[in-house]
Amino acid sequence: MLRNLFLGLVMAGLPQIAVAQDAITYPFDGSFEDASFAIENAIIDRGLVIDYTSHVGDMLNRTGADVGSDVAIFDNAQIFLFCSAAVSRRVMEADPMNIMHCPYGIFVADMGGEVMIGHRDYPDGPMQEVEALLDAIILEATAQ
């Protein structure tokens, strides 16, 4: 019993392990290149600056053999990372720990000719404003 109490106290002091969040995805009726172009324009059209474009599909395809895998996960995939000063200020004033979600990302992925656009599912509360922004950008890009 003392051992269990000790283990419980030790475990309570350890940082929590992050669990992968669900993705919210939208199909795109068109090519990967068209989807990427549409997302980039929808972000920029809102006056936002793309901080970084991660070419994750290229990286995975390039490094597969190096890590002992011949699995092609994506035909192509990119993640556009950006922030909104106004939205970020509001969600971080509500909870400074919302910093962990910044910058925000929208991904475009092509898997077997099926193109999708999406983003992570943010927690309830103030981060729903970020989720609404990302959804609006994607809906603009997909003309939905």
N, CA, C and O atoms as a GROMACS GRO file, in nm:
protein
  576
    1MET      N    1   0.082  -0.118   0.000
    1MET     CA    2   0.000   0.000   0.000
    1MET      C    3   0.087   0.125   0.000
    1MET      O    4   0.058   0.220  -0.073
    2LEU      N    5   0.192   0.126   0.080
    2LEU     CA    6   0.281   0.241   0.082
    2LEU      C    7   0.350   0.259  -0.053
    2LEU      O    8   0.372   0.372  -0.097
    3ARG      N    9   0.382   0.148  -0.117
    3ARG     CA   10   0.444   0.153  -0.249
    3ARG      C   11   0.350   0.220  -0.349
    3ARG      O   12   0.394   0.304  -0.428
    4ASN      N   13   0.222   0.185  -0.347
    4ASN     CA   14   0.124   0.244  -0.438
    4ASN      C   15   0.106   0.394  -0.410
    4ASN      O   16   0.093   0.473  -0.503
    5LEU      N   17   0.106   0.430  -0.283
    5LEU     CA   18   0.094   0.571  -0.247
    5LEU      C   19   0.215   0.648  -0.299
    5LEU      O   20   0.201   0.757  -0.354
    6PHE      N   21   0.335   0.591  -0.281
    6PHE     CA   22   0.457   0.655  -0.329
    6PHE      C   23   0.454   0.670  -0.481
    6PHE      O   24   0.485   0.777  -0.533
    7LEU      N   25   0.416   0.564  -0.553
    7LEU     CA   26   0.408   0.570  -0.699
    7LEU      C   27   0.307   0.674  -0.745
    7LEU      O   28   0.330   0.746  -0.842
    8GLY      N   29   0.196   0.682  -0.674
    8GLY     CA   30   0.094   0.782  -0.707
    8GLY      C   31   0.147   0.923  -0.692
    8GLY      O   32   0.123   1.009  -0.776
    9LEU      N   33   0.220   0.948  -0.583
    9LEU     CA   34   0.277   1.080  -0.561
    9LEU      C   35   0.384   1.114  -0.665
    9LEU      O   36   0.391   1.227  -0.713
   10VAL      N   37   0.465   1.015  -0.700
   10VAL     CA   38   0.568   1.037  -0.802
   10VAL      C   39   0.502   1.067  -0.936
   10VAL      O   40   0.543   1.161  -1.005
   11MET      N   41   0.401   0.990  -0.974
   11MET     CA   42   0.334   1.009  -1.102
   11MET      C   43   0.263   1.144  -1.107
   11MET      O   44   0.257   1.206  -1.213
   12ALA      N   45   0.209   1.189  -0.996
   12ALA     CA   46   0.139   1.318  -0.993
   12ALA      C   47   0.234   1.433  -1.021
   12ALA      O   48   0.192   1.537  -1.072
   13GLY      N   49   0.361   1.416  -0.987
   13GLY     CA   50   0.459   1.520  -1.009
   13GLY      C   51   0.518   1.523  -1.148
   13GLY      O   52   0.590   1.616  -1.183
   14LEU      N   53   0.490   1.422  -1.229
   14LEU     CA   54   0.546   1.416  -1.364
   14LEU      C   55   0.460   1.496  -1.461
   14LEU      O   56   0.338   1.505  -1.444
   15PRO      N   57   0.522   1.555  -1.562
   15PRO     CA   58   0.443   1.626  -1.662
   15PRO      C   59   0.352   1.529  -1.736
   15PRO      O   60   0.385   1.412  -1.754
   16GLN      N   61   0.239   1.580  -1.780
   16GLN     CA   62   0.145   1.496  -1.854
   16GLN      C   63   0.197   1.476  -1.997
   16GLN      O   64   0.255   1.567  -2.056
   17ILE      N   65   0.176   1.358  -2.049
   17ILE     CA   66   0.216   1.327  -2.185
   17ILE      C   67   0.108   1.377  -2.279
   17ILE      O   68  -0.010   1.351  -2.257
   18ALA      N   69   0.147   1.449  -2.384
   18ALA     CA   70   0.051   1.501  -2.481
   18ALA      C   71  -0.005   1.386  -2.563
   18ALA      O   72   0.069   1.296  -2.605
   19VAL      N   73  -0.133   1.389  -2.587
   19VAL     CA   74  -0.199   1.288  -2.668
   19VAL      C   75  -0.231   1.351  -2.802
   19VAL      O   76  -0.276   1.465  -2.809
   20ALA      N   77  -0.209   1.277  -2.909
   20ALA     CA   78  -0.240   1.329  -3.042
   20ALA      C   79  -0.386   1.369  -3.050
   20ALA      O   80  -0.475   1.297  -3.004
   21GLN      N   81  -0.408   1.485  -3.108
   21GLN     CA   82  -0.544   1.534  -3.121
   21GLN      C   83  -0.602   1.489  -3.255
   21GLN      O   84  -0.530   1.454  -3.348
   22ASP      N   85  -0.734   1.490  -3.260
   22ASP     CA   86  -0.802   1.455  -3.384
   22ASP      C   87  -0.784   1.566  -3.486
   22ASP      O   88  -0.758   1.681  -3.452
   23ALA      N   89  -0.797   1.527  -3.612
   23ALA     CA   90  -0.789   1.624  -3.721
   23ALA      C   91  -0.928   1.650  -3.776
   23ALA      O   92  -1.013   1.561  -3.780
   24ILE      N   93  -0.949   1.772  -3.818
   24ILE     CA   94  -1.072   1.810  -3.888
   24ILE      C   95  -1.030   1.824  -4.034
   24ILE      O   96  -0.942   1.904  -4.066
   25THR      N   97  -1.093   1.748  -4.122
   25THR     CA   98  -1.052   1.747  -4.262
   25THR      C   99  -1.168   1.780  -4.355
   25THR      O  100  -1.285   1.758  -4.324
   26TYR      N  101  -1.130   1.834  -4.469
   26TYR     CA  102  -1.224   1.870  -4.574
   26TYR      C  103  -1.171   1.813  -4.706
   26TYR      O  104  -1.052   1.827  -4.734
   27PRO      N  105  -1.255   1.749  -4.785
   27PRO     CA  106  -1.208   1.702  -4.916
   27PRO      C  107  -1.187   1.821  -5.009
   27PRO      O  108  -1.253   1.924  -4.996
   28PHE      N  109  -1.094   1.806  -5.103
   28PHE     CA  110  -1.070   1.910  -5.202
   28PHE      C  111  -1.088   1.849  -5.339
   28PHE      O  112  -1.026   1.748  -5.373
   29ASP      N  113  -1.174   1.910  -5.418
   29ASP     CA  114  -1.202   1.861  -5.553
   29ASP      C  115  -1.105   1.928  -5.650
   29ASP      O  116  -1.138   2.029  -5.712
   30GLY      N  117  -0.988   1.872  -5.661
   30GLY     CA  118  -0.885   1.929  -5.747
   30GLY      C  119  -0.750   1.870  -5.712
   30GLY      O  120  -0.740   1.776  -5.634
   31SER      N  121  -0.648   1.925  -5.771
   31SER     CA  122  -0.513   1.873  -5.752
   31SER      C  123  -0.452   1.923  -5.621
   31SER      O  124  -0.500   2.019  -5.560
   32PHE      N  125  -0.347   1.857  -5.580
   32PHE     CA  126  -0.271   1.899  -5.462
   32PHE      C  127  -0.219   2.041  -5.481
   32PHE      O  128  -0.226   2.123  -5.390
   33GLU      N  129  -0.166   2.068  -5.598
   33GLU     CA  130  -0.110   2.200  -5.627
   33GLU      C  131  -0.218   2.308  -5.617
   33GLU      O  132  -0.194   2.416  -5.562
   34ASP      N  133  -0.337   2.279  -5.670
   34ASP     CA  134  -0.447   2.375  -5.663
   34ASP      C  135  -0.490   2.398  -5.518
   34ASP      O  136  -0.518   2.511  -5.478
   35ALA      N  137  -0.495   2.291  -5.440
   35ALA     CA  138  -0.534   2.302  -5.299
   35ALA      C  139  -0.432   2.386  -5.222
   35ALA      O  140  -0.468   2.473  -5.144
   36SER      N  141  -0.304   2.359  -5.244
   36SER     CA  142  -0.198   2.434  -5.176
   36SER      C  143  -0.204   2.582  -5.213
   36SER      O  144  -0.191   2.669  -5.127
   37PHE      N  145  -0.224   2.610  -5.341
   37PHE     CA  146  -0.234   2.748  -5.389
   37PHE      C  147  -0.355   2.817  -5.326
   37PHE      O  148  -0.346   2.932  -5.284
   38ALA      N  149  -0.467   2.747  -5.320
   38ALA     CA  150  -0.590   2.805  -5.264
   38ALA      C  151  -0.574   2.835  -5.115
   38ALA      O  152  -0.619   2.940  -5.068
   39ILE      N  153  -0.511   2.745  -5.041
   39ILE     CA  154  -0.489   2.768  -4.897
   39ILE      C  155  -0.393   2.885  -4.876
   39ILE      O  156  -0.418   2.972  -4.793
   40GLU      N  157  -0.284   2.886  -4.951
   40GLU     CA  158  -0.188   2.995  -4.937
   40GLU      C  159  -0.256   3.130  -4.963
   40GLU      O  160  -0.236   3.224  -4.887
   41ASN      N  161  -0.335   3.138  -5.069
   41ASN     CA  162  -0.405   3.263  -5.100
   41ASN      C  163  -0.508   3.300  -4.995
   41ASN      O  164  -0.521   3.417  -4.960
   42ALA      N  165  -0.581   3.202  -4.944
   42ALA     CA  166  -0.684   3.229  -4.842
   42ALA      C  167  -0.621   3.281  -4.713
   42ALA      O  168  -0.680   3.365  -4.645
   43ILE      N  169  -0.503   3.233  -4.680
   43ILE     CA  170  -0.432   3.282  -4.560
   43ILE      C  171  -0.386   3.426  -4.585
   43ILE      O  172  -0.410   3.514  -4.503
   44ILE      N  173  -0.320   3.448  -4.696
   44ILE     CA  174  -0.265   3.580  -4.728
   44ILE      C  175  -0.377   3.682  -4.748
   44ILE      O  176  -0.362   3.798  -4.708
   45ASP      N  177  -0.488   3.641  -4.809
   45ASP     CA  178  -0.600   3.733  -4.832
   45ASP      C  179  -0.659   3.787  -4.702
   45ASP      O  180  -0.725   3.891  -4.703
   46ARG      N  181  -0.635   3.720  -4.591
   46ARG     CA  182  -0.682   3.768  -4.461
   46ARG      C  183  -0.578   3.858  -4.393
   46ARG      O  184  -0.596   3.899  -4.278
   47GLY      N  185  -0.472   3.889  -4.465
   47GLY     CA  186  -0.369   3.975  -4.408
   47GLY      C  187  -0.273   3.902  -4.316
   47GLY      O  188  -0.199   3.964  -4.240
   48LEU      N  189  -0.275   3.770  -4.321
   48LEU     CA  190  -0.188   3.689  -4.236
   48LEU      C  191  -0.061   3.653  -4.312
   48LEU      O  192  -0.061   3.645  -4.435
   49VAL      N  193   0.046   3.632  -4.239
   49VAL     CA  194   0.175   3.599  -4.297
   49VAL      C  195   0.206   3.452  -4.268
   49VAL      O  196   0.201   3.408  -4.154
   50ILE      N  197   0.239   3.379  -4.372
   50ILE     CA  198   0.280   3.239  -4.354
   50ILE      C  199   0.424   3.240  -4.306
   50ILE      O  200   0.514   3.284  -4.378
   51ASP      N  201   0.445   3.191  -4.183
   51ASP     CA  202   0.579   3.190  -4.125
   51ASP      C  203   0.666   3.082  -4.186
   51ASP      O  204   0.787   3.100  -4.204
   52TYR      N  205   0.604   2.969  -4.219
   52TYR     CA  206   0.681   2.855  -4.266
   52TYR      C  207   0.589   2.759  -4.340
   52TYR      O  208   0.474   2.738  -4.300
   53THR      N  209   0.640   2.702  -4.447
   53THR     CA  210   0.570   2.595  -4.516
   53THR      C  211   0.653   2.470  -4.501
   53THR      O  212   0.765   2.461  -4.551
   54SER      N  213   0.598   2.373  -4.430
   54SER     CA  214   0.667   2.245  -4.408
   54SER      C  215   0.632   2.151  -4.523
   54SER      O  216   0.515   2.122  -4.548
   55HIS      N  217   0.734   2.103  -4.591
   55HIS     CA  218   0.715   2.010  -4.702
   55HIS      C  219   0.729   1.868  -4.648
   55HIS      O  220   0.819   1.793  -4.686
   56VAL      N  221   0.638   1.832  -4.560
   56VAL     CA  222   0.646   1.705  -4.487
   56VAL      C  223   0.635   1.585  -4.581
   56VAL      O  224   0.698   1.483  -4.556
   57GLY      N  225   0.557   1.596  -4.686
   57GLY     CA  226   0.546   1.485  -4.782
   57GLY      C  227   0.678   1.456  -4.848
   57GLY      O  228   0.718   1.340  -4.859
   58ASP      N  229   0.748   1.561  -4.893
   58ASP     CA  230   0.880   1.544  -4.955
   58ASP      C  231   0.977   1.481  -4.856
   58ASP      O  232   1.053   1.391  -4.892
   59MET      N  233   0.975   1.530  -4.732
   59MET     CA  234   1.066   1.477  -4.631
   59MET      C  235   1.041   1.329  -4.606
   59MET      O  236   1.136   1.251  -4.599
   60LEU      N  237   0.915   1.290  -4.592
   60LEU     CA  238   0.884   1.150  -4.566
   60LEU      C  239   0.924   1.062  -4.684
   60LEU      O  240   0.978   0.953  -4.664
   61ASN      N  241   0.898   1.108  -4.804
   61ASN     CA  242   0.936   1.030  -4.923
   61ASN      C  243   1.087   1.020  -4.937
   61ASN      O  244   1.138   0.916  -4.976
   62ARG      N  245   1.158   1.127  -4.905
   62ARG     CA  246   1.303   1.131  -4.918
   62ARG      C  247   1.373   1.044  -4.813
   62ARG      O  248   1.478   0.986  -4.841
   63THR      N  249   1.316   1.034  -4.693
   63THR     CA  250   1.386   0.968  -4.583
   63THR      C  251   1.335   0.827  -4.552
   63THR      O  252   1.390   0.760  -4.464
   64GLY      N  253   1.234   0.780  -4.623
   64GLY     CA  254   1.177   0.649  -4.594
   64GLY      C  255   1.281   0.538  -4.591
   64GLY      O  256   1.290   0.463  -4.494
   65ALA      N  257   1.360   0.528  -4.696
   65ALA     CA  258   1.461   0.422  -4.703
   65ALA      C  259   1.565   0.437  -4.592
   65ALA      O  260   1.617   0.338  -4.542
   66ASP      N  261   1.595   0.562  -4.554
   66ASP     CA  262   1.695   0.587  -4.449
   66ASP      C  263   1.652   0.532  -4.314
   66ASP      O  264   1.737   0.500  -4.230
   67VAL      N  265   1.522   0.522  -4.292
   67VAL     CA  266   1.472   0.471  -4.164
   67VAL      C  267   1.415   0.330  -4.178
   67VAL      O  268   1.346   0.282  -4.088
   68GLY      N  269   1.444   0.265  -4.290
   68GLY     CA  270   1.405   0.126  -4.309
   68GLY      C  271   1.260   0.104  -4.348
   68GLY      O  272   1.203   0.000  -4.316
   69SER      N  273   1.201   0.200  -4.418
   69SER     CA  274   1.061   0.185  -4.458
   69SER      C  275   1.046   0.208  -4.608
   69SER      O  276   1.112   0.294  -4.667
   70ASP      N  277   0.958   0.130  -4.667
   70ASP     CA  278   0.926   0.151  -4.809
   70ASP      C  279   0.779   0.192  -4.825
   70ASP      O  280   0.724   0.186  -4.935
   71VAL      N  281   0.717   0.236  -4.716
   71VAL     CA  282   0.577   0.277  -4.717
   71VAL      C  283   0.568   0.422  -4.764
   71VAL      O  284   0.632   0.511  -4.707
   72ALA      N  285   0.489   0.446  -4.867
   72ALA     CA  286   0.461   0.582  -4.913
   72ALA      C  287   0.334   0.628  -4.843
   72ALA      O  288   0.224   0.580  -4.874
   73ILE      N  289   0.347   0.719  -4.750
   73ILE     CA  290   0.232   0.764  -4.671
   73ILE      C  291   0.149   0.863  -4.751
   73ILE      O  292   0.027   0.849  -4.760
   74PHE      N  293   0.214   0.963  -4.808
   74PHE     CA  294   0.148   1.066  -4.886
   74PHE      C  295   0.210   1.073  -5.025
   74PHE      O  296   0.330   1.051  -5.041
   75ASP      N  297   0.128   1.104  -5.124
   75ASP     CA  298   0.184   1.138  -5.254
   75ASP      C  299   0.248   1.276  -5.244
   75ASP      O  300   0.350   1.304  -5.308
   76ASN      N  301   0.186   1.362  -5.163
   76ASN     CA  302   0.241   1.493  -5.135
   76ASN      C  303   0.171   1.547  -5.011
   76ASN      O  304   0.056   1.514  -4.984
   77ALA      N  305   0.241   1.630  -4.936
   77ALA     CA  306   0.181   1.690  -4.816
   77ALA      C  307   0.260   1.812  -4.774
   77ALA      O  308   0.384   1.812  -4.776
   78GLN      N  309   0.186   1.917  -4.736
   78GLN     CA  310   0.247   2.039  -4.685
   78GLN      C  311   0.167   2.088  -4.565
   78GLN      O  312   0.048   2.060  -4.551
   79ILE      N  313   0.236   2.161  -4.479
   79ILE     CA  314   0.169   2.226  -4.367
   79ILE      C  315   0.208   2.373  -4.370
   79ILE      O  316   0.326   2.408  -4.370
   80PHE      N  317   0.106   2.459  -4.372
   80PHE     CA  318   0.127   2.604  -4.370
   80PHE      C  319   0.113   2.652  -4.226
   80PHE      O  320   0.008   2.635  -4.164
   81LEU      N  321   0.219   2.712  -4.172
   81LEU     CA  322   0.220   2.761  -4.034
   81LEU      C  323   0.213   2.913  -4.033
   81LEU      O  324   0.288   2.980  -4.104
   82PHE      N  325   0.123   2.966  -3.953
   82PHE     CA  326   0.102   3.110  -3.947
   82PHE      C  327   0.036   3.145  -3.814
   82PHE      O  328  -0.005   3.057  -3.738
   83CYS      N  329   0.026   3.274  -3.788
   83CYS     CA  330  -0.039   3.320  -3.666
   83CYS      C  331  -0.123   3.442  -3.698
   83CYS      O  332  -0.102   3.508  -3.800
   84SER      N  333  -0.215   3.472  -3.612
   84SER     CA  334  -0.294   3.594  -3.619
   84SER      C  335  -0.269   3.669  -3.489
   84SER      O  336  -0.301   3.619  -3.381
   85ALA      N  337  -0.213   3.790  -3.499
   85ALA     CA  338  -0.183   3.866  -3.378
   85ALA      C  339  -0.309   3.891  -3.297
   85ALA      O  340  -0.308   3.879  -3.174
   86ALA      N  341  -0.418   3.927  -3.364
   86ALA     CA  342  -0.542   3.961  -3.292
   86ALA      C  343  -0.601   3.838  -3.223
   86ALA      O  344  -0.634   3.843  -3.105
   87VAL      N  345  -0.613   3.728  -3.297
   87VAL     CA  346  -0.672   3.606  -3.240
   87VAL      C  347  -0.580   3.549  -3.132
   87VAL      O  348  -0.627   3.509  -3.025
   88SER      N  349  -0.452   3.547  -3.159
   88SER     CA  350  -0.356   3.492  -3.061
   88SER      C  351  -0.360   3.571  -2.931
   88SER      O  352  -0.356   3.513  -2.823
   89ARG      N  353  -0.367   3.703  -2.942
   89ARG     CA  354  -0.374   3.785  -2.820
   89ARG      C  355  -0.498   3.749  -2.740
   89ARG      O  356  -0.490   3.733  -2.618
   90ARG      N  357  -0.613   3.736  -2.806
   90ARG     CA  358  -0.737   3.705  -2.732
   90ARG      C  359  -0.728   3.568  -2.663
   90ARG      O  360  -0.764   3.556  -2.546
   91VAL      N  361  -0.680   3.466  -2.736
   91VAL     CA  362  -0.680   3.333  -2.674
   91VAL      C  363  -0.573   3.322  -2.566
   91VAL      O  364  -0.589   3.245  -2.472
   92MET      N  365  -0.463   3.397  -2.579
   92MET     CA  366  -0.359   3.391  -2.476
   92MET      C  367  -0.389   3.481  -2.358
   92MET      O  368  -0.341   3.455  -2.248
   93GLU      N  369  -0.468   3.588  -2.379
   93GLU     CA  370  -0.514   3.666  -2.264
   93GLU      C  371  -0.612   3.583  -2.182
   93GLU      O  372  -0.616   3.594  -2.060
   94ALA      N  373  -0.690   3.499  -2.250
   94ALA     CA  374  -0.783   3.411  -2.178
   94ALA      C  375  -0.707   3.303  -2.102
   94ALA      O  376  -0.746   3.267  -1.991
   95ASP      N  377  -0.598   3.253  -2.160
   95ASP     CA  378  -0.515   3.151  -2.095
   95ASP      C  379  -0.377   3.155  -2.158
   95ASP      O  380  -0.360   3.112  -2.272
   96PRO      N  381  -0.277   3.207  -2.086
   96PRO     CA  382  -0.142   3.217  -2.142
   96PRO      C  383  -0.086   3.084  -2.192
   96PRO      O  384   0.001   3.083  -2.279
   97MET      N  385  -0.134   2.972  -2.140
   97MET     CA  386  -0.083   2.843  -2.184
   97MET      C  387  -0.132   2.804  -2.324
   97MET      O  388  -0.088   2.703  -2.379
   98ASN      N  389  -0.222   2.884  -2.380
   98ASN     CA  390  -0.260   2.862  -2.520
   98ASN      C  391  -0.145   2.891  -2.615
   98ASN      O  392  -0.156   2.870  -2.736
   99ILE      N  393  -0.034   2.940  -2.560
   99ILE     CA  394   0.087   2.959  -2.640
   99ILE      C  395   0.130   2.827  -2.705
   99ILE      O  396   0.190   2.827  -2.812
  100MET      N  397   0.099   2.716  -2.640
  100MET     CA  398   0.142   2.586  -2.691
  100MET      C  399   0.079   2.553  -2.827
  100MET      O  400   0.128   2.465  -2.898
  101HIS      N  401  -0.027   2.623  -2.864
  101HIS     CA  402  -0.095   2.595  -2.990
  101HIS      C  403  -0.047   2.683  -3.105
  101HIS      O  404  -0.088   2.662  -3.220
  102CYS      N  405   0.039   2.779  -3.077
  102CYS     CA  406   0.082   2.875  -3.176
  102CYS      C  407   0.219   2.836  -3.230
  102CYS      O  408   0.303   2.795  -3.150
  103PRO      N  409   0.249   2.843  -3.357
  103PRO     CA  410   0.164   2.893  -3.464
  103PRO      C  411   0.058   2.789  -3.502
  103PRO      O  412   0.066   2.672  -3.464
  104TYR      N  413  -0.040   2.835  -3.577
  104TYR     CA  414  -0.149   2.750  -3.621
  104TYR      C  415  -0.111   2.690  -3.756
  104TYR      O  416  -0.038   2.750  -3.834
  105GLY      N  417  -0.161   2.571  -3.781
  105GLY     CA  418  -0.126   2.504  -3.905
  105GLY      C  419  -0.246   2.452  -3.981
  105GLY      O  420  -0.342   2.402  -3.922
  106ILE      N  421  -0.238   2.464  -4.111
  106ILE     CA  422  -0.335   2.401  -4.201
  106ILE      C  423  -0.255   2.309  -4.292
  106ILE      O  424  -0.156   2.351  -4.352
  107PHE      N  425  -0.298   2.185  -4.303
  107PHE     CA  426  -0.226   2.092  -4.389
  107PHE      C  427  -0.305   2.064  -4.516
  107PHE      O  428  -0.428   2.070  -4.520
  108VAL      N  429  -0.229   2.032  -4.620
  108VAL     CA  430  -0.285   1.987  -4.747
  108VAL      C  431  -0.215   1.854  -4.774
  108VAL      O  432  -0.092   1.847  -4.772
  109ALA      N  433  -0.293   1.750  -4.800
  109ALA     CA  434  -0.234   1.618  -4.822
  109ALA      C  435  -0.300   1.548  -4.939
  109ALA      O  436  -0.421   1.560  -4.961
  110ASP      N  437  -0.220   1.476  -5.014
  110ASP     CA  438  -0.267   1.395  -5.125
  110ASP      C  439  -0.231   1.250  -5.093
  110ASP      O  440  -0.114   1.214  -5.081
  111MET      N  441  -0.334   1.169  -5.078
  111MET     CA  442  -0.316   1.027  -5.050
  111MET      C  443  -0.389   0.949  -5.158
  111MET      O  444  -0.512   0.938  -5.157
  112GLY      N  445  -0.310   0.893  -5.251
  112GLY     CA  446  -0.371   0.812  -5.357
  112GLY      C  447  -0.464   0.890  -5.448
  112GLY      O  448  -0.564   0.835  -5.496
  113GLY      N  449  -0.433   1.016  -5.472
  113GLY     CA  450  -0.517   1.097  -5.559
  113GLY      C  451  -0.633   1.165  -5.488
  113GLY      O  452  -0.705   1.244  -5.549
  114GLU      N  453  -0.653   1.136  -5.360
  114GLU     CA  454  -0.756   1.202  -5.280
  114GLU      C  455  -0.690   1.316  -5.204
  114GLU      O  456  -0.605   1.294  -5.118
  115VAL      N  457  -0.729   1.438  -5.236
  115VAL     CA  458  -0.669   1.556  -5.173
  115VAL      C  459  -0.759   1.602  -5.059
  115VAL      O  460  -0.881   1.611  -5.074
  116MET      N  461  -0.697   1.631  -4.947
  116MET     CA  462  -0.772   1.682  -4.832
  116MET      C  463  -0.697   1.800  -4.772
  116MET      O  464  -0.575   1.813  -4.784
  117ILE      N  465  -0.774   1.885  -4.706
  117ILE     CA  466  -0.720   2.000  -4.634
  117ILE      C  467  -0.772   1.989  -4.491
  117ILE      O  468  -0.887   1.950  -4.470
  118GLY      N  469  -0.688   2.023  -4.394
  118GLY     CA  470  -0.736   2.011  -4.257
  118GLY      C  471  -0.649   2.082  -4.156
  118GLY      O  472  -0.550   2.147  -4.189
  119HIS      N  473  -0.691   2.065  -4.033
  119HIS     CA  474  -0.619   2.123  -3.919
  119HIS      C  475  -0.649   2.038  -3.797
  119HIS      O  476  -0.740   1.954  -3.799
  120ARG      N  477  -0.574   2.060  -3.692
  120ARG     CA  478  -0.598   1.987  -3.567
  120ARG      C  479  -0.727   2.036  -3.503
  120ARG      O  480  -0.772   2.148  -3.528
  121ASP      N  481  -0.786   1.952  -3.420
  121ASP     CA  482  -0.906   1.987  -3.344
  121ASP      C  483  -0.859   2.049  -3.213
  121ASP      O  484  -0.797   1.981  -3.131
  122TYR      N  485  -0.888   2.175  -3.195
  122TYR     CA  486  -0.842   2.246  -3.075
  122TYR      C  487  -0.937   2.223  -2.958
  122TYR      O  488  -1.053   2.189  -2.977
  123PRO      N  489  -0.887   2.242  -2.836
  123PRO     CA  490  -0.970   2.218  -2.718
  123PRO      C  491  -1.084   2.319  -2.708
  123PRO      O  492  -1.077   2.429  -2.763
  124ASP      N  493  -1.189   2.279  -2.637
  124ASP     CA  494  -1.302   2.368  -2.613
  124ASP      C  495  -1.255   2.491  -2.538
  124ASP      O  496  -1.150   2.489  -2.472
  125GLY      N  497  -1.331   2.597  -2.548
  125GLY     CA  498  -1.297   2.721  -2.480
  125GLY      C  499  -1.242   2.822  -2.578
  125GLY      O  500  -1.284   2.825  -2.694
  126PRO      N  501  -1.149   2.906  -2.534
  126PRO     CA  502  -1.098   3.014  -2.618
  126PRO      C  503  -1.039   2.968  -2.752
  126PRO      O  504  -1.045   3.041  -2.850
  127MET      N  505  -0.981   2.849  -2.756
  127MET     CA  506  -0.918   2.801  -2.879
  127MET      C  507  -1.018   2.772  -2.990
  127MET      O  508  -0.980   2.749  -3.104
  128GLN      N  509  -1.146   2.774  -2.956
  128GLN     CA  510  -1.246   2.756  -3.061
  128GLN      C  511  -1.247   2.874  -3.158
  128GLN      O  512  -1.289   2.860  -3.273
  129GLU      N  513  -1.199   2.990  -3.113
  129GLU     CA  514  -1.186   3.104  -3.204
  129GLU      C  515  -1.081   3.075  -3.311
  129GLU      O  516  -1.098   3.112  -3.428
  130VAL      N  517  -0.972   3.011  -3.272
  130VAL     CA  518  -0.869   2.972  -3.369
  130VAL      C  519  -0.927   2.869  -3.465
  130VAL      O  520  -0.907   2.878  -3.586
  131GLU      N  521  -0.997   2.772  -3.410
  131GLU     CA  522  -1.056   2.668  -3.495
  131GLU      C  523  -1.153   2.728  -3.596
  131GLU      O  524  -1.157   2.685  -3.711
  132ALA      N  525  -1.231   2.828  -3.554
  132ALA     CA  526  -1.324   2.894  -3.646
  132ALA      C  527  -1.248   2.968  -3.756
  132ALA      O  528  -1.290   2.968  -3.872
  133LEU      N  529  -1.136   3.030  -3.722
  133LEU     CA  530  -1.053   3.098  -3.821
  133LEU      C  531  -1.001   2.998  -3.924
  133LEU      O  532  -1.009   3.021  -4.044
  134LEU      N  533  -0.947   2.887  -3.875
  134LEU     CA  534  -0.892   2.786  -3.966
  134LEU      C  535  -1.001   2.728  -4.056
  134LEU      O  536  -0.980   2.709  -4.175
  135ASP      N  537  -1.117   2.699  -3.998
  135ASP     CA  538  -1.229   2.648  -4.077
  135ASP      C  539  -1.269   2.749  -4.185
  135ASP      O  540  -1.294   2.710  -4.299
  136ALA      N  541  -1.276   2.877  -4.151
  136ALA     CA  542  -1.314   2.980  -4.248
  136ALA      C  543  -1.214   2.988  -4.363
  136ALA      O  544  -1.253   3.002  -4.479
  137ILE      N  545  -1.086   2.979  -4.330
  137ILE     CA  546  -0.983   2.981  -4.434
  137ILE      C  547  -1.000   2.861  -4.527
  137ILE      O  548  -0.995   2.875  -4.649
  138ILE      N  549  -1.020   2.744  -4.468
  138ILE     CA  550  -1.034   2.622  -4.550
  138ILE      C  551  -1.160   2.629  -4.634
  138ILE      O  552  -1.158   2.593  -4.752
  139LEU      N  553  -1.270   2.674  -4.577
  139LEU     CA  554  -1.396   2.683  -4.651
  139LEU      C  555  -1.382   2.781  -4.768
  139LEU      O  556  -1.436   2.757  -4.876
  140GLU      N  557  -1.310   2.890  -4.747
  140GLU     CA  558  -1.283   2.983  -4.856
  140GLU      C  559  -1.203   2.914  -4.967
  140GLU      O  560  -1.234   2.928  -5.085
  141ALA      N  561  -1.099   2.841  -4.926
  141ALA     CA  562  -1.012   2.774  -5.024
  141ALA      C  563  -1.082   2.662  -5.100
  141ALA      O  564  -1.051   2.636  -5.215
  142THR      N  565  -1.177   2.597  -5.034
  142THR     CA  566  -1.248   2.487  -5.098
  142THR      C  567  -1.377   2.534  -5.164
  142THR      O  568  -1.451   2.455  -5.222
  143ALA      N  569  -1.404   2.665  -5.154
  143ALA     CA  570  -1.524   2.726  -5.212
  143ALA      C  571  -1.651   2.658  -5.165
  143ALA      O  572  -1.742   2.631  -5.243
  144GLN      N  573  -1.655   2.630  -5.033
  144GLN     CA  574  -1.775   2.566  -4.974
  144GLN      C  575  -1.856   2.668  -4.898
  144GLN      O  576  -1.960   2.634  -4.842
   0.00000   0.00000   0.00000
